[in-house]
């Protein structure tokens, strides 16, 4: 049975760091062993996340999506 978690509410900083590392390794592997980006790109994405929400669906698969935060949650 799948469960949808709001990462900002249901995970600790340690869990989020571990999950982020695993996701990054998975992404690099799927992209042929290399992912390149500039520091400015990463900073731009990070700043845009202040208006977004990260959701994770956990079940037989793990699905992560980034959606616009509802106006009342901003």
RAQUIZI-V189850 format. One record per residue. N is the residue number from 1. PHI is phi as a letter, one per 20 degrees, with the letter a starting at -180 (none if undefined). NEAR is the number of other C-alpha atoms within 12 Angstrom. Layout:
N/PHI/NEAR
N/PHI/NEAR
This chain:
1/none/9
2/f/12
3/c/16
4/e/19
5/d/20
6/e/22
7/g/25
8/f/20
9/d/15
10/d/17
11/c/18
12/e/13
13/f/13
14/f/12
15/f/15
16/f/20
17/f/14
18/f/14
19/f/19
20/f/19
21/f/14
22/f/15
23/f/18
24/f/18
25/f/17
26/f/17
27/f/16
28/f/16
29/f/13
30/f/12
31/e/12
32/n/11
33/n/12
34/b/13
35/c/14
36/c/14
37/b/12
38/e/10
39/g/10
40/f/11
41/f/12
42/f/13
43/f/13
44/f/13
45/f/16
46/f/16
47/f/12
48/f/17
49/f/19
50/f/20
51/d/18
52/c/22
53/c/24
54/d/27
55/d/24
56/c/27
57/d/20
58/d/17
59/a/13
60/f/9
61/c/12
62/d/19
63/c/17
64/c/21
65/b/19
66/d/21
67/c/16
68/f/17
69/f/19
70/f/11
71/g/10
72/f/7
73/e/11
74/e/11
